[in-house]
Amino acid sequence: MRACEAHDCVLLFLPAHPRRRWCMASVCGNRARVARYCARHKGDAQTQAGQPAGCCWAGTVGFAGDS
């Protein structure tokens, strides 16, 4: 049994693979991947979808259950 590596997740799970890090790759794993992407592209001069440079979809990551 392992704890999810997401900083805001408290779930435990049984890993089907020894390298599995998150309870749900579509939620916790996606948040971690988006955070890494934003950290890599933070200094870009380009803007995306009208957001200031470095914003990286701020506040849009999550799922229907997020408040």
C-alpha positions, 0 to 999 in steps of 0.5 A: 500500500502506498500514499499518493505523492500529490501534495494535496491528496490523502488517498492510499492505493495498491500500486499495480506497477512499482513505478506508480506514484499517484492514486489517479493519473488523470487527476493527481498525475495530471496536476503534477505534469501541468505543474512541471510544464508550467515550471519549464515554460514560466519564462516564455515570452509567448502568451497562451489563450489571452493569459499573461506569459508564465500563467499556464492555465492557472486555476483551470486544472482539476475535475468536476468535484473541485471547489 
